[in-house]
Every structure is written in structure tokens, then in C-alpha cells.
């Protein structure tokens, strides 16, 4: 378990450093529109291939798939670093690397989603999820300044080397440290297409699984727009400055780590219901961002962060316990698809609502909808 948590933290730190370096490099060689294309284009192949990757995760050995995906990432970074050394950084190179990373992520992420169930006992899933989340939170604090420092002093090629090293560490950990306790339950379909059809059929026929997937969709699509658009707009309109925005995010991150630590010790009888009901407080925090004074926004962000750390660990464990092992890859990919395919629509819709009806109404509407969805989901999970 410790090896998995450590590898997750190393992976996250490397990814954060890479995206900092990628964003900075894109800003130096192209226009703001081009930089936006570089940062967003990876989502397209990821969304297109994600469901296929989920079906593949349920057919093939997940650990080997993750190792091969990391070796593929290392190869991409190594070739790109050589190109940078010979010809320099170009928009075309950045776009190609972003697309290739999107494709590899679509294979890696669903496979990783099947691993926790195989590594620990059911009663230890919360500890594993909380430890992984805590490692990821700490990795952001390490990866962001690391990426900025490396790209400033060594350029994009140096950031590529750092990220490649992180992927190498993960591949080594998966090969020699991480040892699943339980065998993988593989899908029984005759083809990838049959497996995909069976995956959607499974969700149609299994109420708890379908309820959790719907709840996760709502969680992703309600909180993301408020934090990415609503908080920024509120901070700007109130004249609090960019410094306050950073402090709001830091407050949320610290309290999220605190919530993850609590999740390691608190074991409610019904993990799913406890996590969903805790998110009602998060919904209230989302609504408060639209109208609360500066001190109130700090409280709201603290509540959002704390409940995220607590509930995410509980719901991740509940997801692993609830979903049939043979469908974990496909179900994980369907949940991930909400971020990849639907989040841009949610962001756009929230922005349009805030422009037309005001930030108070937009945050309040999403907060109420979020709370109602969590109550509805919890009522269906007995």
C-alpha cells in the first residue's frame, strides 16, 4: 500500500512540474490562443479513447498496462527532449507531445482505477484512498515550484527529464514494489465492443453502481465550474486581487489534506452515504462563494477543501467496494469521461449563467442543484 501511495505522489509531482513547464513554454512560443490549444488539446484524444481504455483495462493485466504506459511516456519525453536540443521548442512539438500524452493517459487511468481493489482488504480501502489523496495534495505543493524552477533554469528539456524520471520511478515501483494481493477478474466479452456494451448494461442493471456514477458526474460538474470560474470572477469583481485568489486555494488545499487525514481514522458504517451527505456542506460552500465577504469565502473554501478530502476518500473506497471487479475499468473510464468531455460544457454554461443572471445566482443555483443531487443519491444507497 505504501509503495502505491508513494508512486502516486511521485507521479503527481512530476505531472504538475510538467504542466507548469508546458504552459510556460507554450506562452513563450505562441499566442494566448495557441497556448490554450496546447493545454487543452490533450483532452480530445483522452476523451475519444477513454472508454476503449476502460474496456482494455478490464481485459488485460492492469499492472503491466500501467508499466507499458509509463514506458511509453518516457519514450515520448526522451524523443521530444532530443528534438528540443536539436531544433528548439516549437508549437508543433508541444501539440504532438500533448496529444500523445492524452492517448497514453486514456490507457493508464482506467488501469490504475482497477488496482486498489486488488491490493488491500475492503476495510483498508479508505486508508489507501486517503493516503493517495494526501500524497497528491502534497505533490502539488512540491511539483508546482519544482516545475517553475526547472523550466526557468534548464528549459523545457530539463522539465521533460524530470517528468521522465518520475515515470521511471513509478514503472520500477509497479514492477518490483507494488504487488496486488488478489488476482484480476477479467471481462468475459468476445470483443472490446461487446465489453463496452456490457459495461453500460451493467450500469443500467445495478442501482448502487449507477447511483454512484451519477453522483460522481454531479460532483465533478458542479464544483469544477464554481472553483475555476466563479471564484475567479468573484475575487476580481470584489477587487480582492490575485493574491487573495492564491490564498483561497491554499486554504482549500490545507483543509483538504486535513480531511484526508481524518478519513484514515473515521470509518462510518455506510461509506457512500457518509461521503455523499458530507458533500452537502461542500454544496453550501459553493453557494457561499457567490455572496460571502472575503472572510466568508475563506471559510467556504476551507469547508470545500475539508469535505473534499474527507468525502473523496470515502467515496473512492465505496466505489471500489460497490463496482463489480470485472467492470471497474469500464466504470472508472465512464466517470473520468465527465471531466474530459462534459467539463468544458459545464464551464461554458456556468460562465453564461453568471454573465446573464449574476455570480450570486450562478453559484447559488449550482450549490442547490449539487445538494439536491447528493441527498437524492444518498437516499438510494441504503
Beta strands, then each sheet from edge to edge (+ up, - down):
end
